[in-house]
Amino acid sequence: MFHPGQAELGYSCSQLLGRKGDMPARSIVTARQQRLGAELRKLRERAGLTAREAAQAAGIAESKISMTEAGRVGVSEERVRYLASQYACDDTEYVDALVAMANERVRGWWAECRGQLPPSFLDLAELEHHAARLRSFESVHIPGLLQTEEQVRAMYAASVSGFSEEQVDARTEFRLRRQGVLDKVRYEVVIHEAALRVRVADRKVARRQLLHIVEQSERAQVTLRVVPFDLDGFTRIGNAMLIAGGPVEQLDTVLLDSAHGGTFLDAEAQLSRYRRVIDDVERAALGVVESRDFVHRLAQHT
């Protein structure tokens, strides 16, 4: 049952998938580690193999396949390439991207906050850090990557969660640090006028926030578009979302935001659906120059 590509790799099954030298199980699994495992599961399923069949073909315990696909254990470059060959995947660019994920060993700055902030915060920062491109739509709130410190503090201070001053400080610092991603990643954002008009504090804070958005929109890597209230037929008001582009299209991730937390989506049908949604939103929005002028005028009258 081994795929012929195995021989071309120059590794035996026992070298690649045997017990000897395997990585220990993780006590904490990040969303990115889960994603790598999920991609390996997708490959297996496309090949028409159950976990048991894949394990039998490789001569290992079924639990080894399951643990790898759940992100509970690390996976080596050789193992990723072996599995891709076993599953008859010949998309070199995609496999190379999976290998790059498997080879990641450097802890990101967000790891310093583990145990202090919710895991979802860390997963979002990691997602943004590794993105090749970010596309977002916000209908109620100013996007976190464009918020001023005053705006962030006001939002957390007013939260029904009743955060302490120390918790507000930690969350504010974390959000502001996330904004460093704009130094290296293309950010295309659409904001509904409703979000621009919501005042989480007083008029002065709101005005400074709007002027900050205008300033950020002048950066080469930031593209801002606005959906005004008077746009006819706009039905996407409740779809706050982020699409983080991967190194290849298959590794894009959709994050849907809600009052109950974020949801990561990566199924092909879901990715296709939400790409169409954000394409529709961008087409409906004002142009880049018009949008910047719109926000600037709004700031002057706030």
For each residue, the residues with C-beta under 8 A, 3 or more apart:
1: 53 56 57
2: 6 13 57 86
3: 6 85 86 87 88
4: 7 8
5: 8 9 85 86 88
6: 2 3 9 11 13 82 85 86
7: 4 10
8: 4 5 85
9: 5 6 78 81 82 85
10: 7
11: 6 15 16 78 82
12: 15 16
13: 2 6 16 17 18 58 59 82
14: 17 18 59
15: 11 12 18 78
16: 11 12 13 76 78 79 82
17: 13 14 58 59 60 64 79 82
18: 13 14 15 21 22 59 60
19: 22 60
20:
21: 18
22: 18 19 64 73
23: 73 74 75 76
24: 73
25: 67 72 73
26: 29 33 71 72 73 74
27:
28: 114 119
29: 26 33 34 70 71 72
30: 33 34 71 119 122 123 126
31: 34 35 123 126 127 264
32: 35 36 101 104 123 126 127 130
33: 26 29 30 36 37 71 74
34: 29 30 31 37 38 70 71
35: 31 32 38 39 71 101 251 253 264 266
36: 32 33 39 40 71 75 98 101 102
37: 33 34 40 41 68 69 70 71 72 75
38: 34 35 41 42 69 71 266
39: 35 36 42 43 98 250 251
40: 36 37 43 44 68 69 75 80 83 98
41: 37 38 44 45 69
42: 38 39 45 46
43: 39 40 46 47 83 84 87 89
44: 40 41 47 49 51 54 65 69 83 87
45: 41 42 48 49
46: 42 43 87 89
47: 43 44 86 87 88 89
48: 45
49: 44 45 53 54 57 87
50: 53 54
51: 44 54 55 62 65 66 69
52: 55 56 62
53: 1 49 50 56 57
54: 44 49 50 51 57 58 65 86 87
55: 51 52 58 60 61 62 64 65
56: 1 52 53 59
57: 1 2 49 53 54 86
58: 13 17 54 55 65 86
59: 13 14 17 18 56
60: 17 18 19 55 64 65
61: 55 64
62: 51 52 55 65 66
63: 66 67
64: 17 22 55 60 61 67 68 73
65: 44 51 54 55 58 60 62 68 69
66: 51 62 63 69 70
67: 25 63 64 70 72 73
68: 37 40 64 65 71 72 73 75 79
69: 37 38 40 41 44 51 65 66
70: 29 34 37 66 67
71: 26 29 30 33 34 35 36 37 38 68
72: 25 26 29 37 67 68
73: 22 23 24 25 26 64 67 68
74: 23 26 33 102
75: 23 36 37 40 68 79 80 102
76: 16 23 79 80 102
77: 80 81 99 102 103
78: 9 11 15 16 81 82
79: 16 17 68 75 76 82 83 102
80: 40 75 76 77 83 84 95 98 99 102
81: 9 77 78 84 85 95 99
82: 6 9 11 13 16 17 78 79 85 86
83: 40 43 44 79 80 86 87
84: 43 80 81 87 89 95 98
85: 3 5 6 8 9 81 82 88 89
86: 2 3 5 6 47 54 57 58 82 83
87: 3 43 44 46 47 49 54 83 84
88: 3 5 47 85
89: 43 46 47 84 85 94 95
90:
91: 94 95 248
92: 95 96
93: 96 97 247 248
94: 89 91 97 98 248 250 251
95: 80 81 84 89 91 92 98 99
96: 92 93 99 100
97: 93 94 100 101 246 247 248 250 251
98: 36 39 40 80 84 94 95 101 102
99: 77 80 81 95 96 102 103
100: 96 97 103 104 247
101: 32 35 36 97 98 104
102: 36 74 75 76 77 79 80 98 99
103: 77 99 100
104: 32 100 101
105:
106:
107: 111
108: 111 125 126 129
109: 112 125 177
110: 113 114 121 122 125 126 129 174
111: 107 108 114 122
112: 109
113: 110 116 117 121 122 170 174
114: 28 110 111 117 119 122
115:
116: 113 170
117: 113 114 121 122 170 171 174
118: 121 122
119: 28 30 114 122 123
120: 123 124 261 262
121: 110 113 117 118 124 125 171 174
122: 30 110 111 113 114 117 118 119 125 126
123: 30 31 32 119 120 126 127 264
124: 120 121 127 128 178 255 262
125: 108 109 110 121 122 128 129 174 177 178
126: 30 31 32 108 110 122 123 129 130
127: 31 32 123 124 130 131 244 253 255 264
128: 124 125 131 134 145 178 181 185 244
129: 108 110 125 126 181
130: 32 126 127 244 246
131: 127 128 134 181 185 244 245 246
132: 185 186 245 246 247
133: 185 186 188 244 245
134: 128 131 145 181 185 186 187 188 189 242 243 244 245
135: 188 189 242 243 245 278 282
136: 143 145 187 188 189 190 241 242 243
137: 189 190 191 192 236 239 240 241 277 278 281
138: 141 142 143 189 190 191 192 195 240
139: 192 194 195 236 237 238 239 240
140: 192 194 195 198 240
141: 138 144 155 195 198 240
142: 138 146 147 151 191 195 196 198 209 213
143: 136 138 146 147 189 191
144: 141 147 152 175 178 179
145: 128 134 136 178 179 181 182 187 189
146: 142 143 179 189 212 213 216
147: 142 143 144 151 152 155 175 209
148: 151 152 205 208 209 212
149: 152 153 172 176
150: 153 154 201 205 208 209
151: 142 147 148 154 155 200 201 205 209
152: 144 147 148 149 155 156 171 172 175 176
153: 149 150 156 157 168 172
154: 150 151 157 158 200 201 205
155: 141 147 151 152 158 159 200
156: 152 153 159 163 167 168 171 172
157: 153 154 163 168
158: 154 155 200
159: 155 156 162 163
160:
161:
162: 159
163: 156 157 159 167 168 171
164: 167 168
165: 168 169
166: 169 170
167: 156 163 164 170 171
168: 153 156 157 163 164 165 171 172
169: 165 166 172 173
170: 113 116 117 166 167 173 174
171: 117 121 152 156 163 167 168 174 175
172: 149 152 153 156 168 169 175 176
173: 169 170 176 177
174: 110 113 117 121 125 170 171 177 178
175: 144 147 152 171 172 178 179
176: 149 152 172 173 179
177: 109 125 173 174 180
178: 124 125 128 144 145 174 175 181
179: 144 145 146 175 176 182
180: 177 183
181: 128 129 131 134 145 178 184 185 187
182: 145 179 185 187 216 219 221 222
183: 180 221
184: 181 221
185: 128 131 132 133 134 181 182 221
186: 132 133 134 221 223
187: 134 136 145 181 182 221 222 223
188: 133 134 135 136 223 225 282
189: 134 135 136 137 138 143 145 146 222 223 224 225
190: 136 137 138 224 225 226 227 278 281 282 285
191: 137 138 142 143 195 196 213 224 225 226 227
192: 137 138 139 140 195 196 226 227 237
193: 196 197 226 227 228 229 294 298
194: 139 140 197 198 229 237
195: 138 139 140 141 142 191 192 198
196: 142 191 192 193 210 213 226 295 298
197: 193 194 298
198: 140 141 142 194 195
199: 202 203 205 206
200: 151 154 155 158 205 206
201: 150 151 154 204 205 206
202: 199 205 206
203: 199 206 207 302
204: 201 207 208
205: 148 150 151 154 199 200 201 202 208 209
206: 199 200 201 202 203 209 210 302
207: 203 204 210 211 299 302
208: 148 150 204 205 211 212
209: 142 147 148 150 151 205 206 212 213
210: 196 206 207 213 214 295 296 298 299 302
211: 207 208 214 215 296 299
212: 146 148 208 209 215 216
213: 142 146 191 196 209 210 216 217 224 295
214: 210 211 217 218 292 295 296 299
215: 211 212 218
216: 146 182 212 213 219 222 224
217: 213 214 222 223 224 288 291 292 295
218: 214 215 222 292
219: 182 216 222
220:
221: 182 183 184 185 186 187
222: 182 187 189 216 217 218 219
223: 186 187 188 189 217 288
224: 189 190 191 213 216 217 288 291 292 295
225: 188 189 190 191 282 285 286 287 288 291
226: 190 191 192 193 196 285 286 290 291 294 295
227: 190 191 192 193 231 234 281 284 285 286
228: 193 231 286 294
229: 193 194
230:
231: 227 228 234 284
232:
233:
234: 227 231 237 284
235:
236: 137 139 239 277 280 281 284
237: 139 192 194 234
238: 139
239: 137 139 236 256 277 281
240: 137 138 139 140 141 256 257 258
241: 136 137 254 255 256 257 274 277 278
242: 134 135 136 254 255 257
243: 134 135 136 252 253 254 255 274 275 278
244: 127 128 130 131 133 134 252 253 255
245: 131 132 133 134 135 249 252
246: 97 130 131 132 249 250 251 252 253
247: 93 97 100 132 251
248: 91 93 94 97 251
249: 245 246 252 271
250: 39 94 97 246 268
251: 35 39 94 97 246 247 248
252: 243 244 245 246 249 266 271 275
253: 35 127 243 244 246 264 265 266
254: 241 242 243 264 265 266 270 271 274
255: 124 127 241 242 243 244 262 263 264 265
256: 239 240 241 262 263 265
257: 240 241 242 262
258: 240 261 262 263
259:
260:
261: 120 258
262: 120 124 255 256 257 258
263: 255 256 258
264: 31 35 123 127 253 254 255
265: 253 254 255 256 270 271 274
266: 35 38 252 253 254 270 271
267: 270 271
268: 250 271 272
269: 272 273
270: 254 265 266 267 273 274
271: 249 252 254 265 266 267 268 274 275
272: 268 269 275 276
273: 269 270 276 277
274: 241 243 254 265 270 271 277 278
275: 243 252 271 272 278 279
276: 272 273 279 280
277: 137 236 239 241 273 274 280 281
278: 135 137 190 241 243 274 275 281 282
279: 275 276 282 283
280: 236 276 277 283 284
281: 137 190 227 236 239 277 278 284 285
282: 135 188 190 225 278 279 285
283: 279 280
284: 227 231 234 236 280 281
285: 190 225 226 227 281 282 291
286: 225 226 227 228 290 291 294
287: 225 290 291
288: 217 223 224 225 291 292
289: 292 293
290: 226 286 287 293 294
291: 217 224 225 226 285 286 287 288 294 295
292: 214 217 218 224 288 289 295 296
293: 289 290 296 297
294: 193 226 228 286 290 291 297 298
295: 196 210 213 214 217 224 226 291 292 298 299
296: 210 211 214 292 293 299 300
297: 293 294 300 301
298: 193 196 197 210 294 295 301 302
299: 207 210 211 214 295 296 302
300: 296 297
301: 297 298
302: 203 206 207 210 298 299
